[in-house]
Amino acid sequence: MRLFVTGSNGFVGSAVVEAALARGHEVVAMVRPATSIERPSWGSHPSVSFSRGDLRRPGDWADDLDGCDAVVHLAAIPGGDFFTQFAATVLGTEQLLEALGNHPVPRLVHISTFSMYDYRAIPDGSVLDEDSLVEARPLDRDEYLQTKQVQEQMVRDFAAQAGVDLTVVRPGAIYGPGNLWNAGRAACRWVLLARIRALHGPEAHLRRELRRGDRARGRASRGDRNDAQHRRRRPADPPSSKQLSGRRGSKGSAARSPCRSGWCGSSPMWPTP
């Protein structure tokens, strides 16, 4: 098969390309214009060709879809503010689907996310499968879930209209050589989530509480570092109460999500509060 892979230079994308080559497939790896082809280990493989372009914008890269048997869509940005993630995840997918309308490919594999599931509505101890509930209130979650949810729905709508054979993969914790998963930190967050759920019920805004806990831990960590630096400078002179009070971080207001202000209120997936 001939595969067109977006996000091929990322952690998962590189592994997908390596696996495809090991199985004898040809790969068209889409990369940004400035990406060095020597960087990935498979960059010089004879069965790899590169398609250079910005997925967020139309371009000649769309012509490289011709002759492909399947598209593996991995391109997305898991961090940054809402607009950064929206541009890469949603607008990039929109351009890809438009290109597929002009250069049809029979099969599409879309990499979604485990975050799609509504973990607050799924009973403890139950089995998570394709029929499990997905998040019905994305505004209560982070920008990553909000953009990935729109992305997956766009892909599903396109596949239904175009008659494309679609496979959606929702991976969870992804780790491996070069990207180790901090299981201890993840476990601590899940314990905190369980405590909040026990205190406030499944309807609590868990993400908001988790962020508040992260900010508190960050302030405590900065205070510990400041104390250590002060002790190194003046070991015999403890800090004054004025100095201690000056270390306290001000409680800044969090940046307001554009979706919470109604910016995405026109979308049926994001009803205006």
C-alpha positions as CSV (number, residue, x, y, z in Angstrom):
1,M,0.0,0.0,0.0
2,R,1.0,3.6,-0.5
3,L,0.3,5.6,2.7
4,F,0.1,9.4,3.1
5,V,1.0,10.2,6.7
6,T,0.5,13.6,8.3
7,G,2.4,14.5,11.5
8,S,5.0,12.0,10.3
9,N,7.9,13.8,12.1
10,G,6.2,13.6,15.5
11,F,6.7,10.9,18.2
12,V,3.7,8.7,17.1
13,G,4.0,9.6,13.4
14,S,7.6,8.5,13.3
15,A,6.7,5.1,14.9
16,V,3.8,4.7,12.4
17,V,6.2,5.4,9.4
18,E,8.7,2.9,10.8
19,A,6.0,0.2,11.3
20,A,4.6,0.8,7.8
21,L,8.0,0.5,6.2
22,A,8.7,-2.7,8.2
23,R,5.6,-4.2,6.6
24,G,6.6,-3.3,3.1
25,H,4.4,-0.3,2.5
26,E,5.4,2.9,0.7
27,V,5.1,6.1,2.7
28,V,4.5,9.7,1.6
29,A,5.5,11.6,4.8
30,M,4.1,15.1,5.1
31,V,6.5,17.4,6.9
32,R,6.8,21.2,7.3
33,P,8.8,23.1,4.7
34,A,11.8,23.6,7.0
35,T,12.0,20.1,8.3
36,S,15.2,18.3,7.7
37,I,14.8,14.9,6.1
38,E,17.9,13.6,7.8
39,R,16.4,14.0,11.2
40,P,14.1,10.9,11.3
41,S,15.8,7.5,11.2
42,W,13.8,6.5,8.2
43,G,14.5,9.7,6.2
44,S,16.8,8.0,3.7
45,H,14.6,4.9,3.2
46,P,14.0,4.1,-0.5
47,S,10.3,3.6,0.1
48,V,9.8,7.1,1.6
49,S,9.0,10.3,-0.3
50,F,8.4,13.6,1.4
51,S,5.5,16.0,0.9
52,R,6.4,19.5,2.1
53,G,3.8,22.0,3.1
54,D,1.8,23.7,5.8
55,L,-1.3,21.6,6.5
56,R,-3.2,24.7,7.6
57,R,-3.0,26.2,4.1
58,P,-3.8,24.9,0.6
59,G,-0.7,24.1,-1.4
60,D,1.0,21.7,-3.8
61,W,1.2,19.1,-1.1
62,A,-2.4,18.1,-1.9
63,D,-1.2,16.7,-5.3
64,D,0.9,14.1,-3.4
65,L,-2.4,12.4,-2.3
66,D,-2.8,11.1,-5.8
67,G,-2.1,7.4,-6.0
68,C,-2.3,6.8,-2.3
69,D,-4.3,4.0,-0.8
70,A,-4.8,5.4,2.6
71,V,-4.2,8.5,4.7
72,V,-3.1,8.3,8.3
73,H,-3.9,11.6,9.9
74,L,-1.8,12.3,13.0
75,A,-1.1,16.0,12.8
76,A,-2.3,18.0,15.8
77,I,-0.8,20.2,18.6
78,P,-1.4,18.9,22.2
79,G,-0.3,22.2,23.9
80,G,-0.6,25.9,23.7
81,D,-3.6,28.2,23.9
82,F,-6.9,27.6,22.3
83,F,-6.1,29.5,19.1
84,T,-2.8,27.6,18.6
85,Q,-4.4,24.3,18.9
86,F,-7.5,25.3,16.9
87,A,-5.3,26.4,14.0
88,A,-3.2,23.2,13.9
89,T,-5.8,20.6,14.8
90,V,-9.1,21.9,13.4
91,L,-8.0,24.2,10.5
92,G,-5.3,21.7,9.4
93,T,-7.9,18.9,9.3
94,E,-10.3,21.1,7.4
95,Q,-7.6,21.7,4.7
96,L,-6.8,18.0,4.6
97,L,-10.4,17.0,4.1
98,E,-10.8,19.7,1.4
99,A,-7.8,18.2,-0.4
100,L,-9.2,14.7,-0.1
101,G,-12.4,16.0,-1.8
102,N,-10.3,16.9,-4.8
103,H,-7.8,14.0,-4.6
104,P,-9.9,11.0,-3.3
105,V,-8.3,8.3,-1.2
106,P,-10.3,5.2,-0.4
107,R,-9.3,4.9,3.3
108,L,-8.7,7.3,6.1
109,V,-7.2,6.4,9.5
110,H,-7.8,9.2,12.0
111,I,-5.8,9.4,15.3
112,S,-8.1,10.9,17.9
113,T,-7.6,10.8,21.7
114,F,-8.6,8.9,24.8
115,S,-9.7,12.2,26.2
116,M,-12.8,12.0,24.1
117,Y,-14.5,9.9,26.8
118,D,-16.6,11.4,29.6
119,Y,-14.8,9.9,32.5
120,R,-17.2,11.6,34.9
121,A,-20.2,9.7,33.5
122,I,-18.5,6.3,33.2
123,P,-19.0,4.2,36.4
124,D,-16.0,3.1,38.3
125,G,-14.8,-0.4,37.4
126,S,-16.7,-0.5,34.1
127,V,-15.2,-1.6,30.8
128,L,-14.2,1.2,28.4
129,D,-15.0,0.4,24.8
130,E,-16.3,2.0,21.6
131,D,-19.8,2.3,23.1
132,S,-18.6,4.3,26.2
133,L,-20.0,7.8,26.6
134,V,-18.0,10.6,25.1
135,E,-17.7,14.1,26.7
136,A,-21.0,16.0,26.3
137,R,-19.7,19.2,27.9
138,P,-16.3,20.0,26.4
139,L,-16.4,23.5,27.8
140,D,-15.8,21.9,31.2
141,R,-12.5,20.4,29.9
142,D,-9.3,21.8,28.4
143,E,-8.6,23.2,25.0
144,Y,-7.0,19.9,23.8
145,L,-10.3,18.0,24.2
146,Q,-12.3,20.9,22.7
147,T,-10.3,21.0,19.5
148,K,-9.9,17.2,19.2
149,Q,-13.6,16.7,19.6
150,V,-14.4,19.1,16.7
151,Q,-11.7,17.5,14.7
152,E,-13.1,14.0,15.1
153,Q,-16.6,15.1,14.3
154,M,-15.4,16.8,11.1
155,V,-13.6,13.6,10.0
156,R,-16.7,11.5,10.7
157,D,-19.0,13.8,8.8
158,F,-16.6,13.9,5.8
159,A,-16.2,10.1,5.7
160,A,-20.0,9.6,5.8
161,Q,-20.6,12.1,3.0
162,A,-17.7,11.0,0.8
163,G,-18.1,7.2,1.4
164,V,-14.6,6.9,2.7
165,D,-13.6,3.8,4.8
166,L,-12.8,5.4,8.1
167,T,-11.0,4.0,11.2
168,V,-10.8,6.2,14.3
169,V,-8.1,5.4,16.9
170,R,-8.4,6.9,20.4
171,P,-5.0,6.2,22.1
172,G,-4.4,6.8,25.8
173,A,-1.0,7.2,27.4
174,I,1.6,7.1,24.7
175,Y,5.2,6.4,25.7
176,G,8.3,4.7,24.5
177,P,12.0,5.4,23.8
178,G,12.4,9.2,23.6
179,N,9.1,9.9,25.3
180,L,8.8,8.3,28.7
181,W,5.4,8.5,30.5
182,N,5.6,9.8,34.1
183,A,3.3,7.2,35.6
184,G,3.8,8.6,39.1
185,R,2.6,12.1,38.2
186,A,-0.3,10.7,36.3
187,A,-1.3,8.5,39.2
188,C,-1.2,11.5,41.6
189,R,-3.5,13.4,39.3
190,W,-6.0,10.5,39.0
191,V,-6.0,10.2,42.8
192,L,-6.7,13.9,43.1
193,L,-9.5,13.6,40.5
194,A,-11.1,10.7,42.5
195,R,-11.0,12.7,45.7
196,I,-12.7,15.7,44.0
197,R,-15.3,13.4,42.5
198,A,-16.0,11.9,45.9
199,L,-16.4,15.3,47.5
200,H,-18.3,17.2,44.8
201,G,-19.8,14.4,42.7
202,P,-19.5,13.7,39.0
203,E,-20.9,17.1,38.1
204,A,-18.0,19.0,39.5
205,H,-15.7,21.0,37.3
206,L,-12.8,18.6,37.7
207,R,-10.4,20.2,35.3
208,R,-10.7,23.5,37.0
209,E,-9.9,21.9,40.3
210,L,-6.9,20.1,38.8
211,R,-5.5,23.3,37.4
212,R,-6.0,25.0,40.8
213,G,-4.0,22.2,42.4
214,D,-1.3,22.5,39.8
215,R,-1.0,26.2,40.5
216,A,-0.8,25.6,44.2
217,R,1.9,23.0,43.8
218,G,3.8,25.4,41.5
219,R,3.6,28.2,44.1
220,A,4.8,25.8,46.8
221,S,7.7,24.7,44.7
222,R,8.8,28.2,43.9
223,G,8.6,29.1,47.6
224,D,10.8,26.1,48.4
225,R,13.4,27.2,45.8
226,N,13.3,30.8,47.2
227,D,13.8,29.5,50.7
228,A,16.8,27.4,49.6
229,Q,18.4,30.3,47.8
230,H,17.9,32.6,50.8
231,R,19.5,30.1,53.1
232,R,22.5,29.8,50.8
233,R,23.0,33.5,50.7
234,R,22.4,34.3,54.4
235,P,22.5,31.1,56.5
236,A,22.5,32.9,59.8
237,D,19.7,35.4,59.0
238,P,16.2,33.9,58.6
239,P,13.9,35.8,56.3
240,S,11.6,38.4,57.7
241,S,7.8,38.3,57.7
242,K,7.9,41.0,55.0
243,Q,10.1,39.0,52.8
244,L,8.0,35.9,53.3
245,S,4.8,37.8,52.4
246,G,6.6,39.2,49.3
247,R,7.1,35.7,48.0
248,R,3.5,34.9,47.8
249,G,2.4,34.7,44.2
250,S,-0.5,37.0,43.3
251,K,-3.7,35.3,42.3
252,G,-3.9,36.3,38.7
253,S,-7.0,35.8,36.7
254,A,-6.9,32.9,34.2
255,A,-7.1,33.8,30.5
256,R,-10.7,33.4,29.4
257,S,-11.3,30.7,26.9
258,P,-12.7,32.0,23.6
259,C,-15.3,29.2,23.7
260,R,-16.5,30.3,27.1
261,S,-17.2,33.8,25.7
262,G,-19.4,32.3,23.0
263,W,-16.8,32.5,20.2
264,C,-17.7,28.8,19.3
265,G,-21.4,29.2,20.2
266,S,-22.4,28.6,16.6
267,S,-21.2,25.0,16.8
268,P,-23.8,22.4,17.7
269,M,-21.2,20.6,19.8
270,W,-20.5,23.7,21.8
271,P,-23.8,25.2,23.0
272,T,-23.5,28.7,24.3
273,P,-23.7,28.6,28.2
